[in-house]
Structure formats: C-alpha cells, structure tokens
C-alpha cells in the first residue's frame, strides 16, 4: 500500500489507560497507530474526552481489502 492510499483513510482515536490519545487507522491489511501530540509543544495529548480504552471516531478500512486473520 502506498502513502497516497493511507491519506485517503479517516483516523480514529484510541484513548489509552492513562487518558492519552493515539491516532489509529485500519486499511484492512494492517493497523497503524501513532501517539497524538500537540503541534506546538510536542507533548502527548491526554484528556478525558472519553473513558480509558475507548475508541473515538470511525476506524476506516479500505473496502477492497477484507480483514484477514490466519488460522493457527
């Protein structure tokens, strides 16, 4: 998958147990996570916008690639 494809997806936010935000995108093949940082200070964004271990927003997926979990 190229970066152009990822830029077309909408990120959701996962709130970790400490209340810090993580950007997340699922393209159907892989999931991508990154700590959300304040653009001015560079510090992690941590608020009580939702309870810990919540997901805010829709985690978009590339409709052409279904999720796949190999059997063990």
Jmol script that loads the backbone (N, CA, C; Angstrom):
load data "model"
ATOM      1  N   UNK A   1       0.847  -1.169   0.000  1.00  0.00           N
ATOM      2  CA  UNK A   1       0.000   0.000   0.000  1.00  0.00           C
ATOM      3  C   UNK A   1       0.890   1.229   0.000  1.00  0.00           C
ATOM      4  N   UNK A   2       0.546   2.228  -0.814  1.00  0.00           N
ATOM      5  CA  UNK A   2       1.359   3.441  -0.846  1.00  0.00           C
ATOM      6  C   UNK A   2       0.785   4.493   0.098  1.00  0.00           C
ATOM      7  N   UNK A   3       1.586   5.517   0.385  1.00  0.00           N
ATOM      8  CA  UNK A   3       1.172   6.558   1.331  1.00  0.00           C
ATOM      9  C   UNK A   3      -0.059   7.295   0.845  1.00  0.00           C
ATOM     10  N   UNK A   4      -0.257   7.399  -0.469  1.00  0.00           N
ATOM     11  CA  UNK A   4      -1.439   8.056  -1.002  1.00  0.00           C
ATOM     12  C   UNK A   4      -2.709   7.344  -0.593  1.00  0.00           C
ATOM     13  N   UNK A   5      -2.664   6.019  -0.545  1.00  0.00           N
ATOM     14  CA  UNK A   5      -3.835   5.253  -0.131  1.00  0.00           C
ATOM     15  C   UNK A   5      -4.166   5.505   1.331  1.00  0.00           C
ATOM     16  N   UNK A   6      -3.159   5.545   2.181  1.00  0.00           N
ATOM     17  CA  UNK A   6      -3.390   5.799   3.605  1.00  0.00           C
ATOM     18  C   UNK A   6      -3.958   7.193   3.826  1.00  0.00           C
ATOM     19  N   UNK A   7      -3.541   8.164   3.036  1.00  0.00           N
ATOM     20  CA  UNK A   7      -4.015   9.528   3.230  1.00  0.00           C
ATOM     21  C   UNK A   7      -5.503   9.661   2.909  1.00  0.00           C
ATOM     22  N   UNK A   8      -6.080   8.685   2.235  1.00  0.00           N
ATOM     23  CA  UNK A   8      -7.499   8.713   1.912  1.00  0.00           C
ATOM     24  C   UNK A   8      -8.363   8.152   3.035  1.00  0.00           C
ATOM     25  N   UNK A   9      -7.749   7.528   4.048  1.00  0.00           N
ATOM     26  CA  UNK A   9      -8.492   6.931   5.148  1.00  0.00           C
ATOM     27  C   UNK A   9      -8.688   7.929   6.281  1.00  0.00           C
ATOM     28  N   UNK A  10      -9.730   7.728   7.071  1.00  0.00           N
ATOM     29  CA  UNK A  10     -10.011   8.593   8.211  1.00  0.00           C
ATOM     30  C   UNK A  10      -9.546   7.918   9.489  1.00  0.00           C
ATOM     31  N   UNK A  11      -8.795   8.644  10.301  1.00  0.00           N
ATOM     32  CA  UNK A  11      -8.257   8.079  11.540  1.00  0.00           C
ATOM     33  C   UNK A  11      -9.276   8.188  12.669  1.00  0.00           C
ATOM     34  N   UNK A  12      -9.254   7.192  13.537  1.00  0.00           N
ATOM     35  CA  UNK A  12      -9.981   7.254  14.795  1.00  0.00           C
ATOM     36  C   UNK A  12      -8.969   7.519  15.892  1.00  0.00           C
ATOM     37  N   UNK A  13      -9.434   7.694  17.100  1.00  0.00           N
ATOM     38  CA  UNK A  13      -8.531   7.922  18.230  1.00  0.00           C
ATOM     39  C   UNK A  13      -8.834   6.896  19.310  1.00  0.00           C
ATOM     40  N   UNK A  14      -7.789   6.184  19.744  1.00  0.00           N
ATOM     41  CA  UNK A  14      -7.905   5.261  20.868  1.00  0.00           C
ATOM     42  C   UNK A  14      -7.397   5.991  22.100  1.00  0.00           C
ATOM     43  N   UNK A  15      -8.153   5.923  23.190  1.00  0.00           N
ATOM     44  CA  UNK A  15      -7.748   6.526  24.455  1.00  0.00           C
ATOM     45  C   UNK A  15      -7.111   5.428  25.309  1.00  0.00           C
ATOM     46  N   UNK A  16      -5.831   5.588  25.626  1.00  0.00           N
ATOM     47  CA  UNK A  16      -5.134   4.544  26.386  1.00  0.00           C
ATOM     48  C   UNK A  16      -5.517   4.606  27.874  1.00  0.00           C
ATOM     49  N   UNK A  17      -5.068   3.656  28.693  1.00  0.00           N
ATOM     50  CA  UNK A  17      -5.441   3.631  30.113  1.00  0.00           C
ATOM     51  C   UNK A  17      -5.041   4.898  30.886  1.00  0.00           C
ATOM     52  N   UNK A  18      -4.054   5.657  30.384  1.00  0.00           N
ATOM     53  CA  UNK A  18      -3.642   6.898  31.041  1.00  0.00           C
ATOM     54  C   UNK A  18      -4.412   8.114  30.538  1.00  0.00           C
ATOM     55  N   UNK A  19      -5.325   7.916  29.568  1.00  0.00           N
ATOM     56  CA  UNK A  19      -6.102   9.017  29.009  1.00  0.00           C
ATOM     57  C   UNK A  19      -5.435   9.708  27.832  1.00  0.00           C
ATOM     58  N   UNK A  20      -4.321   9.154  27.331  1.00  0.00           N
ATOM     59  CA  UNK A  20      -3.618   9.760  26.196  1.00  0.00           C
ATOM     60  C   UNK A  20      -4.175   9.223  24.880  1.00  0.00           C
ATOM     61  N   UNK A  21      -4.153  10.077  23.868  1.00  0.00           N
ATOM     62  CA  UNK A  21      -4.754   9.761  22.577  1.00  0.00           C
ATOM     63  C   UNK A  21      -3.737   9.129  21.626  1.00  0.00           C
ATOM     64  N   UNK A  22      -4.214   8.186  20.817  1.00  0.00           N
ATOM     65  CA  UNK A  22      -3.391   7.552  19.785  1.00  0.00           C
ATOM     66  C   UNK A  22      -4.195   7.534  18.493  1.00  0.00           C
ATOM     67  N   UNK A  23      -3.633   8.110  17.413  1.00  0.00           N
ATOM     68  CA  UNK A  23      -4.266   8.027  16.104  1.00  0.00           C
ATOM     69  C   UNK A  23      -4.255   6.567  15.682  1.00  0.00           C
ATOM     70  N   UNK A  24      -5.323   6.106  15.040  1.00  0.00           N
ATOM     71  CA  UNK A  24      -5.342   4.731  14.549  1.00  0.00           C
ATOM     72  C   UNK A  24      -6.120   4.655  13.243  1.00  0.00           C
ATOM     73  N   UNK A  25      -5.574   3.861  12.320  1.00  0.00           N
ATOM     74  CA  UNK A  25      -6.196   3.614  11.018  1.00  0.00           C
ATOM     75  C   UNK A  25      -6.038   2.134  10.717  1.00  0.00           C
ATOM     76  N   UNK A  26      -7.075   1.538  10.158  1.00  0.00           N
ATOM     77  CA  UNK A  26      -7.023   0.141   9.719  1.00  0.00           C
ATOM     78  C   UNK A  26      -7.324   0.117   8.233  1.00  0.00           C
ATOM     79  N   UNK A  27      -6.356  -0.320   7.433  1.00  0.00           N
ATOM     80  CA  UNK A  27      -6.581  -0.381   5.988  1.00  0.00           C
ATOM     81  C   UNK A  27      -7.095  -1.745   5.548  1.00  0.00           C
ATOM     82  N   UNK A  28      -7.413  -2.606   6.507  1.00  0.00           N
ATOM     83  CA  UNK A  28      -7.922  -3.936   6.194  1.00  0.00           C
ATOM     84  C   UNK A  28      -6.832  -4.983   6.179  1.00  0.00           C
ATOM     85  N   UNK A  29      -5.609  -4.578   5.978  1.00  0.00           N
ATOM     86  CA  UNK A  29      -4.485  -5.491   5.944  1.00  0.00           C
ATOM     87  C   UNK A  29      -3.624  -5.316   7.190  1.00  0.00           C
ATOM     88  N   UNK A  30      -3.448  -4.056   7.576  1.00  0.00           N
ATOM     89  CA  UNK A  30      -2.650  -3.729   8.754  1.00  0.00           C
ATOM     90  C   UNK A  30      -3.334  -2.604   9.506  1.00  0.00           C
ATOM     91  N   UNK A  31      -2.995  -2.478  10.777  1.00  0.00           N
ATOM     92  CA  UNK A  31      -3.446  -1.348  11.570  1.00  0.00           C
ATOM     93  C   UNK A  31      -2.265  -0.438  11.838  1.00  0.00           C
ATOM     94  N   UNK A  32      -2.509   0.849  11.866  1.00  0.00           N
ATOM     95  CA  UNK A  32      -1.448   1.830  12.092  1.00  0.00           C
ATOM     96  C   UNK A  32      -1.815   2.660  13.309  1.00  0.00           C
ATOM     97  N   UNK A  33      -0.853   2.867  14.209  1.00  0.00           N
ATOM     98  CA  UNK A  33      -1.062   3.602  15.452  1.00  0.00           C
ATOM     99  C   UNK A  33       0.048   4.631  15.598  1.00  0.00           C
ATOM    100  N   UNK A  34      -0.287   5.781  16.165  1.00  0.00           N
ATOM    101  CA  UNK A  34       0.732   6.778  16.474  1.00  0.00           C
ATOM    102  C   UNK A  34       0.213   7.654  17.602  1.00  0.00           C
ATOM    103  N   UNK A  35       1.074   8.021  18.503  1.00  0.00           N
ATOM    104  CA  UNK A  35       0.712   8.873  19.620  1.00  0.00           C
ATOM    105  C   UNK A  35       0.300  10.244  19.081  1.00  0.00           C
ATOM    106  N   UNK A  36      -0.827  10.753  19.547  1.00  0.00           N
ATOM    107  CA  UNK A  36      -1.281  12.081  19.146  1.00  0.00           C
ATOM    108  C   UNK A  36      -0.529  13.108  19.980  1.00  0.00           C
ATOM    109  N   UNK A  37       0.103  14.067  19.311  1.00  0.00           N
ATOM    110  CA  UNK A  37       0.913  15.073  20.004  1.00  0.00           C
ATOM    111  C   UNK A  37       0.390  16.474  19.707  1.00  0.00           C
ATOM    112  N   UNK A  38       0.560  17.359  20.676  1.00  0.00           N
ATOM    113  CA  UNK A  38       0.219  18.760  20.492  1.00  0.00           C
ATOM    114  C   UNK A  38       1.184  19.349  19.465  1.00  0.00           C
ATOM    115  N   UNK A  39       0.676  20.016  18.422  1.00  0.00           N
ATOM    116  CA  UNK A  39       1.574  20.522  17.380  1.00  0.00           C
ATOM    117  C   UNK A  39       2.525  21.627  17.854  1.00  0.00           C
ATOM    118  N   UNK A  40       2.187  22.323  18.921  1.00  0.00           N
ATOM    119  CA  UNK A  40       3.042  23.402  19.415  1.00  0.00           C
ATOM    120  C   UNK A  40       4.092  22.878  20.391  1.00  0.00           C
ATOM    121  N   UNK A  41       3.653  22.148  21.406  1.00  0.00           N
ATOM    122  CA  UNK A  41       4.588  21.695  22.452  1.00  0.00           C
ATOM    123  C   UNK A  41       5.247  20.355  22.133  1.00  0.00           C
ATOM    124  N   UNK A  42       4.596  19.538  21.299  1.00  0.00           N
ATOM    125  CA  UNK A  42       5.115  18.207  21.003  1.00  0.00           C
ATOM    126  C   UNK A  42       4.789  17.191  22.082  1.00  0.00           C
ATOM    127  N   UNK A  43       4.081  17.627  23.125  1.00  0.00           N
ATOM    128  CA  UNK A  43       3.714  16.728  24.221  1.00  0.00           C
ATOM    129  C   UNK A  43       2.504  15.882  23.840  1.00  0.00           C
ATOM    130  N   UNK A  44       2.363  14.687  24.433  1.00  0.00           N
ATOM    131  CA  UNK A  44       1.200  13.857  24.152  1.00  0.00           C
ATOM    132  C   UNK A  44      -0.093  14.575  24.545  1.00  0.00           C
ATOM    133  N   UNK A  45      -1.147  14.339  23.760  1.00  0.00           N
ATOM    134  CA  UNK A  45      -2.464  14.884  24.075  1.00  0.00           C
ATOM    135  C   UNK A  45      -3.166  13.874  24.971  1.00  0.00           C
ATOM    136  N   UNK A  46      -3.474  14.286  26.200  1.00  0.00           N
ATOM    137  CA  UNK A  46      -4.135  13.418  27.182  1.00  0.00           C
ATOM    138  C   UNK A  46      -5.289  14.205  27.790  1.00  0.00           C
ATOM    139  N   UNK A  47      -6.523  13.780  27.519  1.00  0.00           N
ATOM    140  CA  UNK A  47      -7.705  14.456  28.054  1.00  0.00           C
ATOM    141  C   UNK A  47      -8.726  13.405  28.461  1.00  0.00           C
ATOM    142  N   UNK A  48      -9.797  13.847  29.062  1.00  0.00           N
ATOM    143  CA  UNK A  48     -10.854  12.934  29.465  1.00  0.00           C
ATOM    144  C   UNK A  48     -12.044  12.996  28.502  1.00  0.00           C
ATOM    145  N   UNK A  49     -11.770  13.128  27.202  1.00  0.00           N
ATOM    146  CA  UNK A  49     -12.830  13.213  26.196  1.00  0.00           C
ATOM    147  C   UNK A  49     -13.669  11.932  26.157  1.00  0.00           C
ATOM    148  N   UNK A  50     -13.086  10.824  26.559  1.00  0.00           N
ATOM    149  CA  UNK A  50     -13.787   9.537  26.601  1.00  0.00           C
ATOM    150  C   UNK A  50     -13.115   8.671  27.667  1.00  0.00           C
ATOM    151  N   UNK A  51     -13.801   7.623  28.132  1.00  0.00           N
ATOM    152  CA  UNK A  51     -13.192   6.745  29.132  1.00  0.00           C
ATOM    153  C   UNK A  51     -11.951   6.027  28.579  1.00  0.00           C
ATOM    154  N   UNK A  52     -11.004   5.659  29.451  1.00  0.00           N
ATOM    155  CA  UNK A  52      -9.832   4.894  29.006  1.00  0.00           C
ATOM    156  C   UNK A  52     -10.249   3.637  28.242  1.00  0.00           C
ATOM    157  N   UNK A  53      -9.425   3.248  27.286  1.00  0.00           N
ATOM    158  CA  UNK A  53      -9.639   2.093  26.407  1.00  0.00           C
ATOM    159  C   UNK A  53     -10.850   2.251  25.498  1.00  0.00           C
ATOM    160  N   UNK A  54     -11.232   3.506  25.199  1.00  0.00           N
ATOM    161  CA  UNK A  54     -12.320   3.789  24.260  1.00  0.00           C
ATOM    162  C   UNK A  54     -11.748   4.135  22.903  1.00  0.00           C
ATOM    163  N   UNK A  55     -12.577   4.015  21.883  1.00  0.00           N
ATOM    164  CA  UNK A  55     -12.231   4.466  20.537  1.00  0.00           C
ATOM    165  C   UNK A  55     -13.211   5.563  20.169  1.00  0.00           C
ATOM    166  N   UNK A  56     -12.679   6.697  19.710  1.00  0.00           N
ATOM    167  CA  UNK A  56     -13.489   7.825  19.290  1.00  0.00           C
ATOM    168  C   UNK A  56     -13.342   7.957  17.784  1.00  0.00           C
ATOM    169  N   UNK A  57     -14.459   8.008  17.073  1.00  0.00           N
ATOM    170  CA  UNK A  57     -14.420   8.128  15.619  1.00  0.00           C
ATOM    171  C   UNK A  57     -14.504   6.772  14.955  1.00  0.00           C
ATOM    172  N   UNK A  58     -14.532   6.812  13.646  1.00  0.00           N
ATOM    173  CA  UNK A  58     -14.639   5.603  12.847  1.00  0.00           C
ATOM    174  C   UNK A  58     -13.254   5.191  12.376  1.00  0.00           C
ATOM    175  N   UNK A  59     -12.928   3.935  12.526  1.00  0.00           N
ATOM    176  CA  UNK A  59     -11.646   3.425  12.038  1.00  0.00           C
ATOM    177  C   UNK A  59     -11.910   2.910  10.635  1.00  0.00           C
ATOM    178  N   UNK A  60     -11.618   3.739   9.657  1.00  0.00           N
ATOM    179  CA  UNK A  60     -11.925   3.377   8.276  1.00  0.00           C
ATOM    180  C   UNK A  60     -11.041   2.251   7.800  1.00  0.00           C
ATOM    181  N   UNK A  61     -11.589   1.512   6.872  1.00  0.00           N
ATOM    182  CA  UNK A  61     -10.879   0.387   6.295  1.00  0.00           C
ATOM    183  C   UNK A  61     -10.995   0.483   4.784  1.00  0.00           C
ATOM    184  N   UNK A  62      -9.985   0.065   4.099  1.00  0.00           N
ATOM    185  CA  UNK A  62     -10.037   0.005   2.645  1.00  0.00           C
ATOM    186  C   UNK A  62     -11.061  -1.061   2.275  1.00  0.00           C
ATOM    187  N   UNK A  63     -12.160  -0.687   1.625  1.00  0.00           N
ATOM    188  CA  UNK A  63     -13.203  -1.670   1.334  1.00  0.00           C
ATOM    189  C   UNK A  63     -12.769  -2.763   0.366  1.00  0.00           C
ATOM    190  N   UNK A  64     -11.682  -2.551  -0.361  1.00  0.00           N
ATOM    191  CA  UNK A  64     -11.232  -3.552  -1.312  1.00  0.00           C
ATOM    192  C   UNK A  64     -10.388  -4.646  -0.704  1.00  0.00           C
ATOM    193  N   UNK A  65      -9.971  -4.483   0.548  1.00  0.00           N
ATOM    194  CA  UNK A  65      -9.117  -5.468   1.198  1.00  0.00           C
ATOM    195  C   UNK A  65      -9.790  -5.915   2.482  1.00  0.00           C
ATOM    196  N   UNK A  66     -10.329  -7.123   2.542  1.00  0.00           N
ATOM    197  CA  UNK A  66     -11.004  -7.578   3.766  1.00  0.00           C
ATOM    198  C   UNK A  66      -9.974  -7.882   4.865  1.00  0.00           C
ATOM    199  N   UNK A  67     -10.423  -7.782   6.127  1.00  0.00           N
ATOM    200  CA  UNK A  67      -9.562  -8.175   7.241  1.00  0.00           C
ATOM    201  C   UNK A  67      -9.276  -9.677   7.125  1.00  0.00           C
ATOM    202  N   UNK A  68      -8.058 -10.044   7.494  1.00  0.00           N
ATOM    203  CA  UNK A  68      -7.656 -11.445   7.391  1.00  0.00           C
ATOM    204  C   UNK A  68      -6.877 -11.828   8.644  1.00  0.00           C
ATOM    205  N   UNK A  69      -7.317 -12.863   9.292  1.00  0.00           N
ATOM    206  CA  UNK A  69      -6.592 -13.400  10.435  1.00  0.00           C
ATOM    207  C   UNK A  69      -6.245 -14.844  10.115  1.00  0.00           C
ATOM    208  N   UNK A  70      -4.954 -15.164  10.009  1.00  0.00           N
ATOM    209  CA  UNK A  70      -4.598 -16.535   9.685  1.00  0.00           C
ATOM    210  C   UNK A  70      -4.996 -17.507  10.810  1.00  0.00           C
ATOM    211  N   UNK A  71      -5.381 -18.704  10.434  1.00  0.00           N
ATOM    212  CA  UNK A  71      -5.721 -19.721  11.427  1.00  0.00           C
ATOM    213  C   UNK A  71      -4.475 -20.321  12.041  1.00  0.00           C
ATOM    214  N   UNK A  72      -4.560 -20.710  13.277  1.00  0.00           N
ATOM    215  CA  UNK A  72      -3.408 -21.311  13.958  1.00  0.00           C
ATOM    216  C   UNK A  72      -3.666 -22.751  14.252  1.00  0.00           C
TER     217      UNK A  72
END
end "model"
wireframe off; spacefill off
backbone 0.3
color backbone group
